Amino acid sequence: MKDGVNGVALGVFIFFFLAVTVMGFLAARWRRPDDEHSLDEWGLGGRSFGTWVTWFLLGGDLYTAYTFVAVPAAIYAAGAAGFFAVPYTILVYPLIFTFLPRLWSVSHKHGYVTTSDFVRGRFGSKGLSLAVAVTGILATMPYIALQLVGIQAVLDVMGVGGGENTNWFVKDLPLLIAFGVLAAYTYSSGLRAPALIAFVKDTLIYIVIAVAIIYIPIKLGGFDEIFKAASDKYTAAGAGGLVPAQAGQWTYATLALGSALALFMYPHSITATLSSRSREVIRRNTTILPLYSLMLGLLALLGFMAIAAGVKVTNGQLAIPQLFENMFPDWFAGVAFAAIGIGALVPAAIMSIAAANLFTRNIYKDFIKPDATPQQETRVSKLVSLLVKVGALVFVLTMDKTVAINFQLLGGIWILQTFPALVGGLFTRWFHRWALLGGWAVGMLYGTLAAYGVASPTQKHFGGSSKEIPGIGEIGYIGLTAFVLNVVVSVVLTFALRAFNAPDGVDETSPEDYTADAGDPGVEAELPPATAGSTH
């Protein structure tokens, strides 16, 4: 790490940060609606985004600052096992092609804003809807925190904030400023802000990766030298070279599959999906989003490059920012840092909006103020989006970063347990609402307790996301094991409850709702589900 503050890199970083800040506030005037005091407008951008805006928004959603920092950091620390992120992003697109268009159609028809809205409407169960909402909020909070960790890593490498002995306020002031700006333009512009900024964010990331994948290998003597240096490091560490040992194959496969199933269960992924203007926009995006998987594969190689470049850091999350500072000219290092920093702001904004929508629609409106007006819903959602970001900031400033990372792993385990209710509900009404709630509870309980029992060299609990699979004896992803238990319990309880003729909730959807598109007769969004209903 260079001594003092890297002034040139910091200047470039500030330039881009100020540019996107201005864009964030101007976004409030972008496609300004006649009535901006509704959750559809503030929280979903008026459901008006076309193919390219949706593509950038979903990309900004899924490929975050933490992705930029953590995926190559995993390669840097553990070798090829860290590449699990690449196959899971390949697996996810055929999966979402089957169910996201159905979710968009039924949500557009009934005015659903969140996944919990759909679950309540489909199964007639506020309890199941509440479980999905609480799970979404819990899983999103540490995810937002990790975006701030990404910004903090960049600021540390640039030398901003001083050393560890610096007064806490001075050290964290840059992060506090970044947080304040993020909170202000999200409150003002809603989803339009990250949608507009995502264009800048993704363009910067593509430029940085394209330059890095060509420029850095040239400086290091080519990919042969890079892979040799990485292999030597892993062999010396007893890790068996670049390829993970056979014992780790179950972990790799189950982590990739479980992560693919979980990715579009996160509220922010669904928020970006529902903001699009038609069913076809979603279908097109599932075919062009794999371009981001190509980018991710190239990004992961930076972990090997950091080894070959001799980067030495005590915190693996600093490896890639440090690689950029060591290898790039100062001005381009600033561009790279800006890509990571803006890559944190876009998803953090979408995540806070998604969590706020869940609270407003499925806790505040369902249980506190059922007669809330659209203006009141929007006001509450704006305030909650601020509270969510404050909570994430407190999380980052008061907890060890390792704890934050492991809580995000726990978030992945949790959010996967909403899959049977959401995706199952999109294709069948066979599952009983109480059975789904029981399966969710079992999956959540097992996943949390299993993760609690995982130790690591640095902590006794929540030290990882993999554990022995009961009955198989192999080490696998806890989230996938919990998901299997969830499905088994849901199926068994459904048979039992139907045998005893337990009452079903009212399904307010109809079969044609799941294939309808914008512009079809009768497809304009209806009143919110609390005021609509049918006996299908």
N, C-alpha and C positions, 0 to 999 in steps of 0.2 A: 504494500500500500504506500502510495506517495505521501511524503510529509505535508501536513497542512491541508488547506482547502485547494482543490483543483478548480481554479477560478474560471478557466475557459469552459470546462465541462459544465460547471455550475451555471455560467451565463447562458449557454445553449439550453440547458435544462429549464431555466427560468423563462426563457423566451417561449418555448413550446408550452410550458405550463400556463403562462399568461394567455397565450393564443387560445388554448382550449377552454380556459376560464371564460374569456369573452364569448366564445362560441356557446358555452353552456348557458349563459344568461340570454344571449340572442335567440336560443332555441325556443324560448317561450313565444316568440313571434313567428316561428316556422310553422306553416300550415295552421295558423291560428284559427280555432273553431269559433262558431257563433256563441256556443255555451261552453266555457272552459271549466265551469264549476261542477264537474262530474268525474267519477272515478274512471270512466271509460276514457276521458280526455287526458287527465293527469297521470293515471296509472297505466294506461295502455296506448297512449299516443293517438287516441281517437280510432283505434283499430284500422289505421289508414296506410300502413307501410307496405310498399311494394317489394319486389324480389330482392333488389340490391340493398335497400335499407335494412330489410330483414336479415339478409345474409351478413352484413357488417354487424348488425346488432347481436345476432346469435353468435357470431364469431367473437365479438367483444365480450359476450356473456360467458363463453366456454373456455376461451384461451386468455387467461388472466395474467396479471403480473406474477402471481404465485406459480402459474404454469411456466412462465418464462424463467423463474428463479429455481423452482423446486424440481422440475423434471430433469434438467441437466445436472442439478445438484445430486439427485438420486443416482444418476449414471456415474458422476464423479466419486460418490462414496461407495456404491455397491456394484457397479458394473452393469452388464446387459440386463440384469433383473429390473432395472429402472425403466426399460423400454416397454413395460406393460402398458403404459399410457398410449402407445401408438396402436397396438391391436384393439384396445377397447374403443378408441375413437373410430376405428374402421367398423367394428361390430355394431356400433350404435346406430349408424345411418340406415341400414336396411330395417332395423328394429323400429325406429321412429317413423319410417315411411309407412308402416302398417297402422300406427295408431294416432300420430299427431294430426293428420287431416280429419280424422273422426272427432277428435277432441275439439279442433277448431270449429267444425261445423256445428256441433251441438252447443258449444259455448256461444257462438255467434247467434244462433237461433234463440237461446234463452237468456242472453245477456250475462253469462257467467264470466267472472273476472279472475277467479282462482280455481285451482283443482278442487279445493274443498267445496266451492259452489257446486261443481259438477257432482261430487260424491253425495252431497246432501240432496240434490235434485234427483239423482239416479236411484238412490237407495232410501230416500225419505228418512234419513237419520242425521239429526244434528250432532249426536254423540260421535258417530264415525267421522263426520265432517270436522268436528272439533279436534279429534285425534290427528287427522291429517294436517290440519292447520298448525297445531302446536308442534308437531314433528317438523314441519317445514320451517317454522320460525327458529326452533332449536338448532336445526342443521345449518341454517343460513348464517346465524350469528358468528360462529368461529370462521366461516368462509369469508365474511366481510373483514374480520380481524386480520386474516392472512393477507388480504390485499394491502392493508396498512403495513404489515410486516415487509411486504415487497418494496413499498416506498421507503421504509426505514432502512432496508438493506442498501438501496441506491444512495441514500443520503449519507450513510456510514462510510461507504467507499469514496464518496466525493469529499469526505472530511468535514461535513456540515454537522454542527452541534457539539463538537469537541469530543474529548475522550470520556472514558468511563467515570472519571472523577469529577467531571463537569457538573455544575448545578443542574438538577433534573429538568428545571423549566427551560433553561437555555438549550440543553441537549435535545429536548423534545419539541421545542418551539417550531422548527420547520414542519414537523409532522402535524402539529396542532393547526398551523396555518393551512396546510393542504386539506386537513379534515374540515376546517371552517369553510373553505371555498367549495368543497364537494357538497357539504350540507346546504349551503346557500343556493347553489344553482339547481340542485335536485329539488329543493323545496319550491323554487320559483318555476322551473320548467318541466318537472316531472320526467316521464320517459323520453320526451323529445330531446332532452339534453344528452344523455348517453348515446342515443341513436345518431345524433349529429356528430358527436365527438368520436364515435366509433370509426368513422371514415379516416380521421387523422391517425388514430391509434393503430389500426390495422395496416395502413400504408407505411407508417414508421416501422412497425414490426417486420413487415415483408422486406423493406429496404435493409434493415439491420441484419436480418438472417441471411439475405442474399449476399451482402458484403462479407459477413462473418464466415460463411461457408466457403468462400473463395479466398479472401484475403488472409485469414488466420492460417489455414493449411499451407499457403505459400510461405509465410513467415516461419512456419514450424518444420518445413522440409517435406511436406506432403502427407497424405493420409497413411501411408505405410509407417512413417515415423510416429504418427499420432497413435495408431492402433498398437504399435510395438511398445510405446511408452506406457500405455494403459494396461496392456497385458502383463508387462513386467511388474507394474505396481500391484495388480491383483494377485499375481503368482507369489510375489514376495510376502503379501499379506495373508497367504494361505487360502485365498478365495477361488483358486483353481483357474485363473485366467479370465478371459473376456466372457466366456459362456458360463452361466450359473450351473451349479452342481445339480445332479439329477434329483436330489432331495428337495430342491426348490421349485420343481416344475409344477407341482400341484398348486403351490402358492401363487406362482406366476399366472397360471391359467384361470384359477378361481378369482384372483384379484382383477384380471382383465375382464372376465365375464360379469362379475358382480358390479364393477365400476360402470360397464356399459349399460347394465340394467338400471343403475341408479342415476346416471347423468341427467336424463330428462325428467326425473322425478323432482329435481330441485325447483323451487318456486320461480327463481329468476329465469330458468330455461323456458318454463311455461308462459311467463309474463311476456317474454320476447316473442314467443310463438303466437299468442293470442293478439298481439299488436298488429299482425299482418292483415291485409285487406281482403284476402281470399284464400280458399282452400288450395288453389293451384300454386299460390306463392309458397305454401308450406311444402308441397310436393316437389317443386323445383329446388327449393333449398336443401332438401335431403339428398339431392343428386349433385349439388355443387359444393356443399359444405365439406366433403372429403378433401378438398384442396387444403383445408386447414390441417388435416392429418399428415399430408406431405410436409407442410411447414413444421409440424410438431416433430416428425422424424428427423428433419434437419436440425431443429432446435436441440434435440436430445444429444446430438453429436458434440455439442459444445462442452458437455461433461468430459468427454475424452480429450478434447482440446485443452481444457483447463489442466488436466494431468500432464499432458505433453509440454505445456507452457510453464510447468513448475509452480503453479499457483498453490500457495500454502495458506489455508485459513482455518481457524478454530471452529468457526460456524460455517457449515457447508452451504448455507443459503447465500453466503457472500461470494461463493466461488465464481459465478458467472459475471456479476458486476465487476469483480476484481480482474477477471480475464479481460473484460472490455477495457478497463483502465490501463492494464499492462500492455495490451496489444494494439489498440487503436490510437491514432492521434487524438489529442485532447478534445478537439471540436467534435469529432465523430463519436468519441466516448460519450459526450454530452447528448448527442442524438440517440445513442443506444439507451442511456439512462432515462431520457425522456420517453422512449418507447415503453420501458418498464413502468415508469411512473404513471403515464397515461393509461397503460394497460391495467393499472390498479383502479384508477378513477372510474372507468366505464363500468366494469362489473360490480364494483362497490355500490355505485348509484343504482343499478338495476336490482341488485340483491336487496338493498334497503327498501326500494319501492315494492318489490314482491312481498317481502315480509310485512310491510305496512298494509298492503292490500289484504293479506291473510287475516291480520288482526282486525281490520276494519269490517270486512265482510263476514267473517266467520266466528268472531268473538264479540266485537262491539255490536254489530247489527243483529246477530242471531241471539245473543244472550243479555245484552245490556240495554240497547235502544232499538227495538225492532222497527219502530216507525221513523228511523233516521232518514232525513232528506238527502238527495244527492250532494247538496252543498255541505251538509254536516259530515257525510262519509268522506268527501274529499278533504275537508279540514282535518278530520281525525287522522286520515292516512298520511297527510303531510307532517303532522306532529309526530306520529309514530315513526315515520322514516327518520326523523331527527333523533329520536330516542334510541332507535336501533343502532345508528351510527355512533352515538355517544357510548352505548354499551360495548360496541366493538372496540372503540378507542380505549376505554377503561381496561378492557381485556388485554390489549396490546401493551399498555403502559404499566400494568400491575403484575402481569404473569410472565413467567419464563416462556420464551418463544417456542421451546420444545413442547410445552404444555399446549400452546395454541395449535401447533401442528397436529398433535395427537387428538385434540378435540375436533379438529376438522376430519380426521380419520373416523372418529366416532360419529360425526355428522353423516358421513357416507353410509355407515352401517344403519343409522336411524332412517334416513330418507328412503332407503331401499325397501323398508317395511310398508311403505305406502303404495308399492307397485300393484299388489293384488286388488286393492280397492279401486285404484285409478284405471289401470290398463285392463284388469279383469272386467270392470264395470263398463268399459267402452265396447266390449264384445258380447257380454252375457249378463243377464239378470239372475242367473242361477244361484250365485253366492248369496247367502243370507246376511243381512246387515250385521246381526249380532255375531255371526261366525267370523266375518271380516274383522270386527272389532277385537274378538278373542285372539285371532291369528296375529293381528298387529301387536297386541299386548305381549304375547309370547315371544314374538320376534324381537321386540324392543327390550324385553327383560333379559332374554338370553344374550343378545348382542351386547348390551351394556355390561352385564356381569362377566361375560367372556373377555371383553376388552379390558375391563378393570383388572382381571387376573393376569394380563400380559405384562411382564417386566422387561426392562431394557437396562443397559449398563448405566443409564443416567437416572432412571426412576423406577419405583416399585410397581406402579399401576399405570394403565393406559400407555404402555410402552410400545404398542404396535397394533396392527389390525389383523394379524394372522395367528391361528391357534390350531391345535389338533382337531380334525373333524371327527365327531363321535361316530363310532361304528366303522370307520375307514382307516383311521390311524395315520393319515397323511396330514401335513400342515396345510391349511387352506384359509381363505379369506373368511373372517368371522361374519361379515355382512351376508355372504352368500349362504352360509350355513343357517343363519338366522332366518333368511328369506325362505329357504326350503322348509324349515319348521313352521314358519308363518303360513305357507300354502297348505301344508299337511293338516295343520290345526283348522284352517278355514274350511277345507274340504270335509273333514270328519264332522265338525260342528254343523256344517250346512246339512249334511245327511241327517244328523240327529235332530236338529231343529225342524226340518221339514217333516220328519217322521212324527213329531209331536205337534205339527201344524202351528208352529210359532208364527205370530203375525208378521207379515212383510210390511215394509214401509211403502208409501205411495211413490211410484215412478212417474215423474212429471215429463219425461221425455217419450218420444215415439220413434220407431225404426227409421223413418225418413229423415229425422233430425241429424243423423250421423253421416249422411252423405250429401247434405244440402250445401250449396255454395252461395256466395254473395250474389245478389241479383236474381236468385230463384224466387218465384212467387211465394210470399209469406215468410221469407227468411230474414227480413229485417229484425234486428234484436228486439225481443219482447221486453216487458217489464222485468225487473229482477225477480228471481225465483220465489222470493217471499210472497209476491203478489200474484204469481201465476201457478197453474197446476193442471194436471191431467191424471187420468186413472190408468194409463198404460202400464 
